[in-house]
Amino acid sequence: MGGFAQWMGDPGSLPDSAVRTYPDLLFPDLAAPAGFLGPRPGLLRPPRVGPASLSGGIMLPSGPVSPGCHSRHHRQDGPSSRHVLLTVLEAGRRVTSSQRGGFLGRAPLLACRYFRVILLLLLALTLLVLARFLLTDLELVTPLFGGQAKGPPVTNIMFLKTHKTASSTVLNILYRFAETHNLSVALPAGLHVHLGYPRLFLARYVEGVELQQHFNIMCNHLRFNLPEVQKVMPNNTFYFSILRNPVFQLESSFIYYKTYTPAFLRAPSLDAFLASPRTFYNDSLLLKNVYAKNNMWFDFGFDPNAPREEGYVRARIAEVERRFQLVLIAEHLDESLVLLRRRLRWALDDVVAFRINARSARSVTRLAPETRERARSWCALDWRLYEHFNRSLWGQLRAELGPRRLRGEVERLRARRRELATLCLQDGGEPKNRTQIRDLRLRPYQSGRADILGYNLRPGLDNQTLRVCQRLVMPELQYMAHLYALQFPEKPRKNIPFLGE
């Protein structure tokens, strides 16, 4: 798992302070099971010390003792386990004395007590082994006791869909959950496919907002504007978003929006653009050049051309932290989805997803080290945002799951994805380019110079399985149009022109 060792450290290591010493584990004050050392297992008292202690033993219960193991004269509380070994020594001394004729009448009772001591020692040894195991690998056994948070699944969700950050994959997850659970989605009004982007979001961009007070899920592209979002979403809405390394986010944007963005349109390559960005980028064309500089910062509602003043940057990052309960990281998407599932209290299948809107390898540009450094400098606000929430994500994963348990949860997610790929997809789930996808409804939109991949479903699927598999691979625009038709059957259908090719 990329970055795992870097952020988590050695998953098998524990600080010295977390490891208990051998004597402390061997001699805890242990309550005895009911009917074994007494009928009151919850009370622990040290044994009464009497004259016998002067000769190296411990004082046994006073009064006449019958030879049975369950004498009514036994103390109501069991002895402290710290004295178990001393009890063994005492029993040995008494047996030796009985061979001289002093304690022959008490031999059955001593044998019974000796048997108890052996059992108690075995119990202490078992607890010792268990305690060492728990202290070292507590996260391994937590799932056995229901590690998932208790409560109903979260159904009021606002996802700020940033650009070129694996956000289409997350969008597919939310669309599927909404359809499966019959939830309302804040969809673009009329024939639009975005919620007013790149303009700041307004509530009137949502279809049916004048008739419906609140929606359950909002996840289409928009530029974040909290007061207007709150007009559409309930007060208990869970807010989250996703970020990607700005270097690779910019590389993807350059290919995907090459023909839409003036700054990119004039540049022969990303190397040439970053070598002299001011030659191509014009601050006054902000809404047309949103993909060319600090695009994620812009999506959160901030000024991408703002100076990198430290107080301003920290204030904006704190603002994001106050509003968004979670920020996913695209480079660690599986780990992010594990944490998202935990926060939303969803089932595993709710967050399993195939990559949506991914590019082929031939349309990905390999960047030289100096180009990457220039990209970090050009998108410095995005870089600060990404660095902060990358650290934040791993801190939360470390605190809530721990390394070993996280690995187990990620493997469960990946194993289920492989199962669904085997069930649903042809050719082992290998993504296909647009010319290889037979079903037009499953062909993804092609943008700029990007070669966007999709999937072919296996033939012969039964109706129920086919519906499940179609939802898993349905591209963003088609799924949005599908939900719009379900939610507003009286409205004209969304027009997806490229489907008629």
Buried (B, 14 or more C-beta within 10 A) or exposed (E): BEBBEEBBEEBEEEEEEEEEEEEEBBBBEBBBEEEBBBEBBEEBEEBEEEEEEEEEBBEBEEEEEEEEBEBEEBBEBBBBBBBBEBBBEBBEBBBEBBEEEEBEEBBEBBBBBBEBBEBBBEBBEEBBEEBBEEEBBBBBEBEEEEBBEEEEEBBBBBBBBBBBBBBBBBBBBBBBBBBEEEBBBBBBBEEBBBBBBBEEBBBEBBBBBEEEEBBBBBBBBBBBBEEBBBBBBEEEBBBBBBBBBBBBBBBBBBBBBBEBBBBBEEBEEBBBBBEEBEEBBEEEEBEBBBBBBBBBBBBBBBEBBEEEEEEBBEEBBEBBEEBBBBBBBBBBBBBBBBBBBBBBBBEBBBBBBBBBBBBEEEBBBEBEEEBBEBBBEBBBBBBBBBBBBBEBBBEBBBEBBBBBBBBBBBEBBEEBBEEBBEBBBBEEBEBBBBEBBEEEBBBBBBBBBBBBBBBBBBEEBEEEBBEBBBBBBBBBBBBBBBBBEEBBEEBEEBEBEEBEE
